[in-house]
Amino acid sequence: MEIVTLEFFQRALVGGLLIGVTAPLMGLFLVLRRLSMIGDTLSHVSIAGVALGFLIGVYPVAVGLIFAIAASFAIEKLRKAYKTYAELSIAIIMSGGVALASLLFTMGKGFTMNVNSYLFGSILTLNRTDLYLIGAVTAVVLIVIWLQVKELFLITFDEDAAAVSGLPVKFYNVMISVLTALVISVSIKIVGALLVSALLTIPAACSLIVARSFRQSVITVVVIGELAVLIGLLIAGVWNLAPGGTIVMFLIVVLLMLLLIRRGVRAGS
């Protein structure tokens, strides 16, 4: 276990544990609002931004973050345009993100574009700039949730009641989308754009099995997210496995175990 003493692994652990709090938290709001696919959409758009960052020589995560925030606003606009078919907004933006990313990858063939680390995650290569950005995003997300938890609770479970009570529903919808975009943008280097949705949704899926209240759901997603990052990183470090994939597979194992336990409890009763 001497890998724990290495500086690059310690940076990975710090970055992973920070995302292990914020990604499941934002994922809980998305799952409860039946918008779980928004994670995949914003991650694909963010990859297009990463590719552009490589092309123009700008910090890729920052460009990906800008793209993801822009996409979050676009999703909200399209959701209003297609009220009856709100999921169309997610499909449209995802298609556009994939198309743009493929075009930028083609344009960057003559350049050194190390995009694999953003597609599949490369948490062991986190640098100090990455950690500062992850830390800033984590602080923003936690402060906003702490200050607005009652309003977010009402928006999540009954948007119509929130509107009737005078809450600016449009503002809160955009705020949730932007916070999600921030989290996804800084998460793609940890678990990768292709896996980041799992870190958003699987802890929330686990909480739906065991939690009996919203407060319990919040605690459950954070605990499961932190355990997944910690144990997944240790397993990946010891056996030289892909960290992002290991974290996600651990989450899936936890979900399957909880489903089996619930099935056993129901059969016994």
VENVEN-V75115 format. One line per field, one symbol per residue. ss: DSSP state (@ for helix, = for strand, . for the rest). Layout:
ss=???
This chain:
ss=.@@@@.@@@@@@@@@@@@@@@@@@@@@@@@@@.....@@@@@@@@@@@@@@@@@@@...@@@@@@@@@@@@@@@@@@@@@@.....@@@@@@@@@@@@@@@@@@@@@@@@.....@@@@@..@@@..@@@@@@@@@@@@@@@@@@@@@@@@@@@@@@.@@@@@@....@@@@@@@@@@@@@@@@@@@........@@@@@@@@@@@@@@@...@@@@@@@@@@@@@@@@@@@@@@@@@@...@@@@@@@@@@@@@@@@@@@@@@@@@@.
